[in-house]
Amino acid sequence: MIKESSFPAFPSSPIITTSSTQGRDSHQVYEALRKSEERYRELVEHANSIILRCDKNGRITSFNEYAQQLFGYSEAEIIGRHLVGTIVPAGESSGRDLRQLIQHVCDHPQEHRYNINENITKSGKRVWIAWTNKILSGENGRPTGILSIGTDITKQRLLEEELRQAQKMQAIGELAGGIAHDFNNMIHGISGYAEVIQQIAEDPRIREYTNHILTTARHAAELTKQLLTFARKGNYQLKDCNTHEITRDVCAMLERTIDRRIRIEQRLEAGRPHVVGDPAQLKSALLNIGINAKDAMPDGGRLSFTSSNITLEKVTTIADFEMQPGHYLLIRIDDNGTGMSPEVRRRIFEPFFTTKESGRGAGLGLAAVHGTIHLHKGAIQCRSREGEGSTFQLYLPIAEAKPNTQQKQAESLPAERKLRIMVVDDEAIVRSYSKTLFEMNGHRVVTFASAEQAITYYRQYCDQVDLVILDMIMPGMDGQELFAFLRRINPMVKAILSTGYSVDSKVQKVIADGVLDCIQKPFTYDRLSKKIEELILSGQLATPKG
């Protein structure tokens, strides 16, 4: 502890007087003390730390210049006021009660030698301060006050919170992607066998029931698609697209479907509205945000879409996105609805998190938006306060507008060819369904559960295989490694990847290495046969002999 007498005050006049009878030695002592106090005052007043002192009751007795600038109080405003209610809130946002803080510091000084508190400025802004506290005592050894030195660590805390949030979102994304991948395999088997039953059934009621199964499977596939988008493993096809056209389409859809008491405004002022992206996913992202805004305005309100161009001169962190320098399109979506609490705002992009009543949403809409923006190398930020509405800001890298070039479509496909197909998939239901359905349609099919079994067969019978359908994710050797091995056996091997994920960078690399195409599970037989015919028409897959 520090004795009160050992901690000098901030005098406005010398604290030591000299008489005319004192000699030169006394004068030198006085000058040394005066200069020492001036240096002390200068050190305290110009330190880049908060230095304050309060009495044992919590009344502030000194408050240095740095503290005044940080907290927004002048010395005249703060001296004599209690710490709690000025720079110390009565309660932290975490719920901790700080009203007895001063008494607790005096009674348990060792617990408070170093601590971090949430403090508050004059304007009401919350800041985090790391404090070092010392008890001041009088001649009798009893506490007379507290000396506190603080460092503003608000930015550090925010960065730590953003890092924790980014790590949590990454972990949730990996989990969501894994679940969606496994679900897609299951849905693939369900819809596949429904197709088999539909083809062999003669009773019209059975055909009707299988149609219901296929419809339900498609709905389930849509949910897993949203999960994959959140996990940044969704299916997307990048091309030049005009975000103003996409926004106008979304606004037109909302105007036809949401409450007429909600006024929709558009201020599309970006001079360069083109981005390289997937129009369907971008439209879905804007629509999801619009629908959430609608739900926040049950009594009507205003929903506005605006666009502008911005330039980032250096690497910039926006929410949990790290943005590279360059030119960006900024789309703002504002509503004047109910807004969100800080806790809700922190969780809105988590999958399955929803504030809606049961049956009114799966909690995947904004999670899919988050994934879509990541896939497009952009950023999304949400600002919201309860009772004041919400603002979503979407940042997307811009591209030069290019004329639309549509590939020439074949007028009609020739009659379906019969192929010799090798299916490699570690899911038993996928192998079983594939063999049953493909052979029902005239193809010859062999199936294998592992890469090793497939390699052994292909090494001996590669000339009897027209097409290999490879699962991308398998234990041991995955689809990429297996394709490379088959290619060493037969450089002309023809293969299609099937995946419960989608066209990510790894799949794109395998396609660049020679795989003909990728098809995402769950797929129907009709969709696969059309893809095969397109490959034959384009010359990528040879017409089978015999």
Helices and strands as residue ranges (DSSP letters): E 2-3, G 4-6, H 24-46, E 50-55, E 60-63, H 65-71, H 75-78, H 101-107, G 109-112, E 114-120, E 126-137, E 143-152, H 154-200, H 204-230, E 239-242, H 243-257, E 262-268, E 274-277, H 279-295, E 301-312, E 316-318, E 321-323, E 326-335, H 342-347, H 365-375, E 379-384, E 390-397, E 420-424, H 428-440, E 444-448, H 451-461, G 462-464, E 467-471, H 479-489, E 495-499, H 505-513, E 517-520, H 525-537
